[in-house]
Amino acid sequence: MKTIIGNWKMNVGTRESLALARGVLLALRGRKCLPDVVVCPPFMALGEVRKAVARSHVSLGAQNVSAEEQGAFTGEISTRMLSEAGVTHVIVGHSERRRLFGETDETVNGKMIRVLSAGLIPILCIGEDKQVRQEGREREFVASQLRVALHGLPLRHKERIFVAYEPVWAIGTGTAAEPSDAVAMHAWIRSLVTELLPGIKREQFAVLYGGSVDGANAYAFLREDEIDGLLVGGASVKLSEFSKILDAAAEVLEMRS
């Protein structure tokens, strides 16, 4: 299976989010084989998008969550609130949260524990910056992020996690990683996850790629067995581009069916 996740960030309002959600549903019509699709609108649009995707092949995701269960945390949103809004997936530790809002690996770990404890599916974002890549320390860096983020997870036999490899130097730059580099890193990440979470089954986790994914390069990533899907940023709010990505995923699945 391939999974396509659209992270709409703070780019669209409620009406635009609703239109996008409806457009995604239209783009999926008529396909024999469909990828798993998750859309992550802004918090204010969750309610309307939930109605649009109800009883469809599209799941609802959130872009962030608090590590706290409840309390005097002005402006935060809890897993209970997200669950009540119909959310099933939550992005955790996106590089923009780390870089712009000071989230640390320890913060990310707290959120991972909270999300899994609430029965939601975390989408853990990891990835190195340009300097780390140039110094050849990307594996060491990613391993460090994973070790902290996955520490003490309450993972049971039915729970799932996504790990999204998003090299920071590729996000929003228009320069994606080479598929061969992504494949190598995905294999490394997969081996680390099985080491750090003993007993985890293959079907319990997926490794996605993100970073300047668009309609032109999506197929090159999706055709690789090591790449379980894509976390799409900017291209996910352009329906024409996102439709091409969904088409690429469906084409790969149809070829394998």
C-alpha positions as CSV (number, residue, x, y, z in Angstrom):
1,M,0.0,0.0,0.0
2,K,1.0,3.6,-0.6
3,T,0.0,6.5,1.6
4,I,-0.3,10.1,0.4
5,I,-0.6,12.8,3.1
6,G,-1.3,16.4,2.3
7,N,-0.1,19.0,4.8
8,W,-1.9,22.2,4.0
9,K,0.0,24.2,6.7
10,M,-1.3,27.8,7.2
11,N,-2.0,28.3,3.5
12,V,-5.8,28.0,3.3
13,G,-8.9,29.0,5.2
14,T,-12.0,27.0,5.9
15,R,-13.7,27.6,2.6
16,E,-10.6,26.9,0.6
17,S,-10.0,23.7,2.7
18,L,-13.5,22.5,2.0
19,A,-13.0,23.1,-1.7
20,L,-9.7,21.3,-1.6
21,A,-11.2,18.3,0.2
22,R,-14.0,18.0,-2.3
23,G,-11.4,18.3,-5.1
24,V,-9.4,15.4,-3.6
25,L,-12.5,13.2,-3.5
26,L,-13.2,13.9,-7.2
27,A,-9.6,13.1,-8.1
28,L,-9.9,9.7,-6.5
29,R,-13.0,8.7,-8.4
30,G,-12.9,6.0,-11.0
31,R,-9.6,4.4,-9.8
32,K,-9.5,0.6,-9.3
33,C,-6.7,0.9,-6.8
34,L,-6.5,3.8,-4.4
35,P,-3.7,4.9,-2.1
36,D,-4.5,5.7,1.5
37,V,-5.0,9.4,1.6
38,V,-4.8,11.7,4.7
39,V,-5.5,15.5,4.5
40,C,-4.3,17.8,7.2
41,P,-6.1,21.1,7.1
42,P,-5.7,24.0,9.6
43,F,-7.4,23.4,12.9
44,M,-10.2,25.9,12.2
45,A,-11.2,23.8,9.1
46,L,-11.2,20.4,10.7
47,G,-15.0,20.4,11.3
48,E,-15.9,21.2,7.7
49,V,-13.4,18.9,6.1
50,R,-14.5,16.1,8.4
51,K,-18.0,16.4,6.9
52,A,-16.7,16.5,3.4
53,V,-14.6,13.3,3.7
54,A,-17.0,11.3,5.9
55,R,-17.6,7.8,4.6
56,S,-14.9,8.3,2.0
57,H,-11.4,6.8,1.4
58,V,-9.8,10.0,2.8
59,S,-8.7,10.3,6.5
60,L,-8.5,13.5,8.5
61,G,-5.2,14.6,10.0
62,A,-4.0,17.4,12.2
63,Q,-0.8,19.4,11.8
64,N,0.2,19.5,15.4
65,V,-0.8,18.6,19.0
66,S,0.1,19.4,22.5
67,A,2.1,16.9,24.7
68,E,-0.2,17.8,27.5
69,E,-3.6,16.2,28.1
70,Q,-5.4,19.2,29.4
71,G,-4.9,22.3,31.6
72,A,-3.9,26.0,31.4
73,F,-2.1,25.9,28.1
74,T,-3.4,28.9,26.1
75,G,-3.6,28.3,22.4
76,E,-2.7,24.6,22.6
77,I,-4.9,21.7,21.3
78,S,-5.1,18.3,22.9
79,T,-5.5,14.8,21.6
80,R,-9.0,14.6,23.1
81,M,-10.0,17.7,21.1
82,L,-8.6,16.3,17.9
83,S,-10.4,12.9,18.5
84,E,-13.7,14.7,19.0
85,A,-13.1,16.6,15.7
86,G,-12.7,13.2,13.9
87,V,-8.9,13.3,13.5
88,T,-7.2,10.0,13.1
89,H,-3.6,11.1,12.2
90,V,-1.3,13.8,13.7
91,I,1.9,15.3,12.3
92,V,4.5,15.4,15.0
93,G,7.9,17.2,14.9
94,H,7.7,18.8,11.5
95,S,10.9,20.7,10.8
96,E,9.0,24.0,10.8
97,R,7.8,23.3,14.4
98,R,11.4,22.5,15.4
99,R,13.0,25.4,13.6
100,L,10.4,28.2,14.2
101,F,8.8,27.2,17.4
102,G,11.7,25.6,19.3
103,E,10.4,22.0,19.5
104,T,13.2,19.6,20.7
105,D,13.5,15.9,20.2
106,E,12.3,15.6,23.8
107,T,9.2,17.7,23.0
108,V,8.5,15.5,20.0
109,N,8.9,12.3,22.2
110,G,6.3,13.7,24.6
111,K,3.9,14.3,21.7
112,M,4.5,10.9,20.3
113,I,3.6,9.2,23.6
114,R,0.5,11.4,24.0
115,V,-0.7,10.7,20.4
116,L,-0.3,6.9,20.7
117,S,-1.9,6.8,24.2
118,A,-4.9,8.5,22.7
119,G,-5.3,5.9,20.0
120,L,-4.3,8.2,17.2
121,I,-1.6,7.6,14.5
122,P,1.5,9.8,14.7
123,I,3.3,11.0,11.5
124,L,6.8,11.5,12.9
125,C,8.9,13.9,10.9
126,I,12.7,13.6,10.9
127,G,15.5,14.8,8.6
128,E,18.8,16.6,8.4
129,D,19.6,20.1,7.3
130,K,22.0,21.1,4.6
131,Q,25.1,21.4,6.7
132,V,24.6,18.0,8.3
133,R,24.2,16.5,4.8
134,Q,27.3,18.2,3.5
135,E,29.3,16.9,6.5
136,G,28.1,13.4,5.7
137,R,26.4,13.0,9.1
138,E,22.9,12.5,8.0
139,R,22.5,8.9,9.2
140,E,24.0,9.8,12.6
141,F,21.6,12.8,12.9
142,V,18.5,10.9,11.9
143,A,19.4,8.1,14.2
144,S,19.6,10.5,17.1
145,Q,16.2,12.0,16.3
146,L,14.6,8.6,16.1
147,R,16.2,7.3,19.3
148,V,14.7,10.2,21.4
149,A,11.4,10.4,19.5
150,L,10.6,6.7,19.9
151,H,11.8,6.3,23.5
152,G,9.2,4.7,25.8
153,L,6.4,4.6,23.2
154,P,3.3,2.7,24.4
155,L,3.2,0.8,21.2
156,R,0.9,-2.3,21.3
157,H,0.2,-4.9,18.6
158,K,-2.6,-2.9,16.8
159,E,-1.1,0.6,16.9
160,R,0.7,2.1,13.9
161,I,3.2,4.9,13.3
162,F,4.4,6.7,10.2
163,V,7.9,8.0,9.9
164,A,8.3,10.8,7.3
165,Y,11.8,11.4,6.2
166,E,11.9,15.1,5.2
167,P,15.4,16.4,4.6
168,V,15.2,20.0,5.8
169,W,17.3,21.2,2.8
170,A,14.6,19.9,0.4
171,I,11.5,21.4,2.1
172,G,10.1,24.3,0.2
173,T,13.2,24.7,-1.9
174,G,12.0,23.0,-5.1
175,T,15.0,20.6,-4.9
176,A,13.9,17.2,-3.9
177,A,16.3,14.4,-2.8
178,E,17.3,11.9,-5.4
179,P,15.1,8.8,-5.2
180,S,18.2,6.6,-4.7
181,D,19.3,8.7,-1.7
182,A,15.8,8.6,-0.3
183,V,15.7,4.8,-0.7
184,A,19.0,4.4,1.1
185,M,17.8,6.6,4.0
186,H,14.4,4.8,4.2
187,A,16.1,1.4,4.5
188,W,18.3,2.8,7.3
189,I,15.3,4.3,9.0
190,R,13.4,1.0,8.7
191,S,16.2,-0.9,10.3
192,L,16.5,1.6,13.1
193,V,12.7,1.5,13.9
194,T,12.8,-2.3,14.2
195,E,15.8,-2.0,16.5
196,L,14.4,0.7,18.7
197,L,10.9,-0.9,18.9
198,P,11.6,-4.6,19.4
199,G,8.7,-6.7,18.3
200,I,7.1,-4.1,16.0
201,K,5.6,-5.8,12.9
202,R,6.2,-4.7,9.3
203,E,2.6,-3.7,8.9
204,Q,2.7,-1.4,12.0
205,F,4.9,1.3,10.5
206,A,5.5,3.0,7.2
207,V,8.3,5.2,6.0
208,L,7.3,8.2,3.8
209,Y,9.3,10.7,1.9
210,G,8.7,14.5,2.0
211,G,10.4,17.5,0.6
212,S,9.6,19.4,-2.7
213,V,7.4,16.5,-3.9
214,D,5.2,17.5,-6.9
215,G,3.4,16.0,-9.7
216,A,6.5,15.7,-11.8
217,N,8.7,13.7,-9.4
218,A,6.1,11.8,-7.3
219,Y,6.1,8.6,-9.5
220,A,9.9,8.3,-9.3
221,F,9.6,8.0,-5.5
222,L,6.4,6.0,-5.3
223,R,7.7,3.2,-7.6
224,E,10.3,2.4,-5.1
225,D,9.4,-0.4,-2.7
226,E,11.3,1.2,0.2
227,I,9.1,4.3,-0.1
228,D,5.7,3.6,1.4
229,G,4.3,7.0,0.4
230,L,4.7,10.7,0.5
231,L,4.1,13.6,2.9
232,V,3.3,16.5,0.5
233,G,3.5,20.2,1.5
234,G,3.1,23.0,-1.0
235,A,1.9,20.8,-3.8
236,S,-1.0,19.5,-1.7
237,V,-2.7,22.9,-1.8
238,K,-2.6,23.0,-5.6
239,L,-5.3,20.6,-6.6
240,S,-3.8,20.1,-10.1
241,E,-0.5,19.1,-8.6
242,F,-1.9,17.0,-5.8
243,S,-4.2,15.2,-8.3
244,K,-1.1,14.2,-10.3
245,I,0.5,12.8,-7.2
246,L,-2.6,10.8,-6.4
247,D,-2.6,9.6,-10.0
248,A,1.0,8.5,-9.7
249,A,0.2,6.5,-6.5
250,A,-2.8,4.9,-8.1
251,E,-0.8,4.0,-11.2
252,V,1.9,2.2,-9.1
253,L,-0.7,0.3,-7.2
254,E,-2.6,-0.7,-10.4
255,M,0.7,-2.0,-11.9
256,R,1.3,-4.2,-8.9
257,S,-2.2,-5.5,-8.6
